[in-house]
Amino acid sequence: LTLARAEPGMTLDQLGTPMRVDLVSLAFDTGAEWVPRALARGLDLGFEPWPHDATLPGSLQAPVLANAVLLREAINNLLDNAIKYVPAGGRVTLRAGMEADAASKWWGVVSVEDNGPGIPPERRGEVFQRFFRGDADHRPGQPQGSGLGLAIVHDIVRLHGGTVAIDDATARDGSRVMRFVLRLPLADDAV
């Protein structure tokens, strides 16, 4: 149903009047709901500002015009994937904040980073397609998915005029991690 609401060609206004939403609060409130599941799986679920050295005044707020229900769904899907696929003892880090791009345009940012098995670079273009299953080579004990979660994330972010990317990164401890990064345009009067 979420995917149907975010069909290609739709606009955010067709789903109701967008509201001013603090992306940071929405992300961290959504993430807090996942703490019990992460703990039950033996995972360390952490919360940090984006970027790591957030020193800008108000950098712990990122006001966007959005459908909060859909944005919450996108964040839930990213956290669900991370918690589902990261092995026990692993780390999942949710970050939120804002940043400026090279053209000085400001964006609200949410990232979900984990030290799980990751997605091979050659398959990353496929993960946002409907029904693509990165776990199609199912092995006993490996979680299964429907192949819709990341397609829903992509469509929701696109509907909000944003982007979603998959990056390789280095965690603070020097380990390699994979990160999903959502960038949404800030409300016009935000900066």
CORURNOR-V867107 format. One line per field, one symbol per residue. ss: DSSP state (H for helix, E for strand, C for the rest). phi: phi as a letter, one per 30 degrees, with the letter a starting at -180 (. if undefined). psi: psi as a letter, one per 30 degrees, with the letter a starting at -180 (. if undefined). A space follows every 50 residues. Layout:
BEGIN
ss = ???
phi = ???
psi = ???
END
This chain:
BEGIN
ss = CHHHHCCCCCCHHHHCCCEEEEHHHHHHHHHHCCHHHHHHCCCEEEEEEE CCCCCCCCCCCCEEEECHHHHHHHHHHHHHHHHHHCCCCCEEEEEEEEEE CCCCCEEEEEEEEECCCCCCHHHCCCCCCCCCCCCCCCCCCCCCCCCCHH HHHHHHHHHCCCEEEEEEEECCCCCEEEEEEEEEECCCCCC
phi = .ddddceejdcdddcjddcdbddddddddddddceeddddciccccbbdc decebdeidcbbdbcacddddddddedddeddddcddeidbbbcbalbac ddcidcbdbbbbcbcddibeedcddddcddidbdcddeceiddcbciced ddeeddddedicbbbcbcbcdedjddbcbcbcbbddeecdb
psi = eeeefhkkflleffglkklkkjeeeeeeeeeeffeeeeefghljjlkllk lehjfkkgfgkiklkljeeeeeeeeeeeeeeeeefklkflkkkkkkbllk afggkkkkkkkjklhafakkeffefffgkkgkjfgfhklkfklllfgfef eeeeeeeeeggalklkkklklfgflklkkkjkkkklkege.
END
